[in-house]
Amino acid sequence: MSIDSLPTEIQDALARLDTLDVLPTSAHVEVFEEMNRRLADALADLDGSAVPGARAAGASRPAS
C-alpha cells in the first residue's frame, strides 16, 4: 500500500512519527500520545462517531 493513498490525517501522523529519531527519548511519550489522539480522531471521522468541535478543543491544548 502506498502512503499516498492514505487520508491526509494518517499521512501527517506518520510524518510526525518520523521525527522521533531526532527527539530525546523523554519527548517520545508526548509524540505517542499526540499520535494516539490524531489516529483516534481519524477513525472517529471514518465511522461517523466524531463529536463536533472535539478535535478543535484537543488541538488547542497546550503541550506539557
C-alpha positions as CSV (number, residue, x, y, z in Angstrom):
1,M,0.0,0.0,0.0
2,S,1.3,3.4,-0.9
3,I,1.3,6.1,1.8
4,D,0.0,8.5,-0.9
5,S,-3.4,6.6,-0.8
6,L,-3.9,7.2,2.9
7,P,-6.0,10.0,4.3
8,T,-4.1,13.3,5.0
9,E,-4.5,12.9,8.7
10,I,-2.8,9.5,8.7
11,Q,0.0,10.8,6.4
12,D,0.6,13.6,8.9
13,A,0.6,11.3,11.8
14,L,3.2,9.0,10.1
15,A,5.3,12.1,9.2
16,R,5.2,13.1,12.9
17,L,6.5,9.7,13.9
18,D,9.4,10.2,11.6
19,T,10.6,13.0,13.9
20,L,11.2,10.6,16.8
21,D,14.8,9.8,15.8
22,V,15.8,13.5,16.4
23,L,13.9,13.9,19.6
24,P,15.2,13.0,23.1
25,T,13.6,9.8,24.4
26,S,11.9,11.8,27.1
27,A,9.8,13.5,24.4
28,H,8.6,10.3,22.8
29,V,5.7,9.8,25.1
30,E,4.2,13.2,24.1
31,V,4.5,12.3,20.5
32,F,2.9,8.9,21.0
33,E,0.0,10.5,22.9
34,E,-0.5,13.0,20.1
35,M,-0.5,10.2,17.6
36,N,-3.0,8.2,19.6
37,R,-5.3,11.3,19.6
38,R,-4.8,12.0,15.9
39,L,-5.5,8.4,14.9
40,A,-8.5,8.1,17.2
41,D,-9.9,11.3,15.6
42,A,-9.3,10.0,12.1
43,L,-11.0,6.7,13.0
44,A,-14.0,8.5,14.6
45,D,-14.3,10.6,11.4
46,L,-14.3,7.4,9.3
47,D,-17.0,5.7,11.3
48,G,-19.1,8.9,11.9
49,S,-18.7,8.9,15.6
50,A,-16.7,12.1,15.8
51,V,-18.0,14.7,18.3
52,P,-18.3,18.1,16.5
53,G,-15.7,20.6,18.0
54,A,-13.8,17.9,19.9
55,R,-10.8,17.9,17.6
56,A,-10.5,21.7,17.7
57,A,-10.6,21.7,21.5
58,G,-8.0,18.9,21.7
59,A,-5.8,20.6,19.2
60,S,-5.6,23.9,21.1
61,R,-4.5,22.1,24.3
62,P,-1.0,23.4,25.3
63,A,1.8,20.9,25.2
64,S,3.2,19.9,28.6
